[in-house]
Every structure is written in C-alpha cells, then in structure tokens.
Amino acid sequence: MANYCEVCHKGIMSGMNVSHSHLKTKRKWKPNIQHVRAVVDGEIKRVNVCTRCLRSGKVQRAI
C-alpha cells in the first residue's frame, strides 16, 4: 500500500524515540492510509486516502 495520501499528500514522518535517560533512536510515524473506491472527476477510481481526508469530506466514497 502507498505511504502517502493522494489528496493531501500526507506521508511518513521521521523523528526520534527519546528514553527517560535521553537516549535517542530513529522511528517513523505512518499516516492511516485506506485504499477506497472514490468518485474522482466523475469516475469511480481506487485511491489511497488518509482517514482525516475521508472524515472531513474531501473525498466522496463510491458505493
């Protein structure tokens, strides 16, 4: 599955885990991407969309 939203282009972010002793290790934050059927330009297509875009109504799901 794709690692970014095709609507808002949200993708993987990187950063550090920081322990109590302040040791740091790399980590990733992945967006919640769903593969849904949606109406795009009047056609039904399968798109990878984050749940924030689905919930806010930026994407119209096809039934």
N, C-alpha and C positions, 0 to 999 in steps of 0.2 A: 504494500500500500504506500501511497505517496506520503512524504513527510511534510507537505505544506498544503494550505488551504488554497483552492483555485479562485476563491472570491476575494479574500482579504490578504492573501499571500503570507499568512502566519506560518512560521516554520519552527524548526528545532532551535532552542536557545541553549547556550552553554554557560557554565559557571563552575563554582566550587562548592563541594561539601566542606563545611568548616566544623571541626570537632570542638569539644569543650577545651581541649588543650591547644586549640588553634592550628592543628594540622590540617592541611588542605589537600583534597583530591578532586580531580575533574569529574563533572557529572553533566547530564543533559536533561532538559525539560522538553517533553514532546507534547505537541498540541493533540487534542482529542479529535482526530480526523475520522469522518464517516464517509463511506462510499455509498452515495444515494442517487436515485433517479430524480432528476430535476428538470424543470422547464427552462431552457436556455434559448433565447431568440425564437420562441415559438415551437421549438423542437424538444423532444424528450431525450436527454442525454444522461450518462452516468458521470458524476463529478465527485471529486474529493473535497469535502467541505468540513470546516470545523464546527463544533456544536454551538459556538457562540453565534455564527452566521445563521445556522438553522433556527436557533431560538429567537433571534432578533428579526427574522423575516426577510433577510437579504436574499434568501433562496426560496423559490416556490417548489415544493416537492410535487412530483408527479404520482398520481395514484393509478 
